[in-house]
């Protein structure tokens, strides 16, 4: 019973952070399959403050929600995707996160 309550509390902490959320929409070439997306998603989720990552294989766009303090520079994103075998093209930052929660891969 206590273990279940603790697990539920930890789940809330991960999905509903208390800080303001921003969104990055990142254009990447070469992400053509679910495995490609999963590799990139895992790398992005390792960044402290990133809470949700979804992708659209058709458009090559990966969107993520993060704490307002997270800054993803072009150089950082270029290096991250290059290390996974993909080509970073661009990113746009929005002051609010509008991701609906469903993975779009």
C-alpha positions in Angstrom: 0.0 0.0 0.0 2.8 2.5 0.9 4.8 1.4 -2.1 1.8 2.1 -4.4 1.3 5.6 -2.9 5.0 6.3 -3.3 5.0 5.2 -6.9 1.9 7.4 -7.6 3.6 10.4 -6.0 6.7 9.9 -8.1 4.7 9.7 -11.3 3.0 13.0 -10.5 6.4 14.7 -10.0 7.6 13.5 -13.4 4.5 14.5 -15.4 3.4 17.7 -13.6 6.4 19.9 -12.7 5.7 23.0 -10.8 7.7 25.3 -13.1 6.6 27.0 -16.2 6.8 24.9 -19.4 8.2 25.8 -22.8 8.2 23.9 -26.0 10.9 23.3 -28.6 9.9 22.1 -32.1 13.1 20.6 -33.6 13.5 19.8 -37.4 15.8 16.8 -37.9 16.7 15.0 -41.1 17.1 11.2 -41.2 14.6 10.2 -38.5 12.6 7.8 -40.6 11.6 5.0 -38.3 10.3 4.4 -34.7 13.8 3.2 -33.6 15.4 6.4 -35.0 12.9 8.5 -33.0 13.4 6.4 -29.8 17.1 6.9 -29.9 16.7 10.7 -30.2 13.9 10.7 -27.6 16.1 9.0 -25.1 18.9 11.4 -25.6 16.7 14.4 -25.2 15.0 13.0 -22.1 18.5 12.8 -20.5 18.6 16.6 -20.5 17.7 17.9 -17.1 14.4 19.7 -17.2 13.0 18.0 -20.3 9.7 16.3 -19.4 8.0 15.1 -22.6 9.2 14.3 -26.1 7.0 13.4 -29.1 7.8 13.0 -32.7 6.3 13.1 -36.2 8.1 10.9 -38.6 6.4 12.3 -41.6 7.5 15.9 -41.0 10.8 15.1 -39.2 9.8 17.3 -36.3 10.5 16.4 -32.7 8.7 18.4 -30.1 9.5 18.6 -26.4 8.2 20.2 -23.3 10.8 21.5 -20.8 11.2 23.7 -17.8 11.5 27.4 -18.7 15.2 27.4 -17.6 16.2 24.8 -20.3 18.1 26.4 -23.2 18.8 24.2 -26.2 21.3 26.0 -28.4 21.8 25.2 -32.1 25.3 23.9 -31.3 24.0 21.6 -28.5 21.3 20.2 -30.7 23.6 19.8 -33.7 26.0 17.8 -31.6 23.3 15.7 -30.0 21.7 14.6 -33.3 25.1 14.2 -35.1 26.1 11.7 -32.3 22.9 9.7 -33.1 23.5 9.8 -36.9 21.0 12.5 -37.8 21.2 16.0 -39.2 19.8 18.9 -37.1 18.2 21.6 -39.2 16.5 24.1 -36.9 14.5 24.6 -33.7 11.8 27.0 -32.6 11.0 27.8 -29.0 7.5 28.6 -27.7 6.7 30.1 -24.3 4.0 27.5 -23.6 3.9 23.7 -24.1 1.0 22.6 -26.2 1.9 18.9 -26.6 -1.2 16.8 -26.0 0.6 13.8 -24.5 0.2 11.3 -27.3 3.4 10.1 -29.0 3.0 11.0 -32.7 5.8 8.7 -34.0 
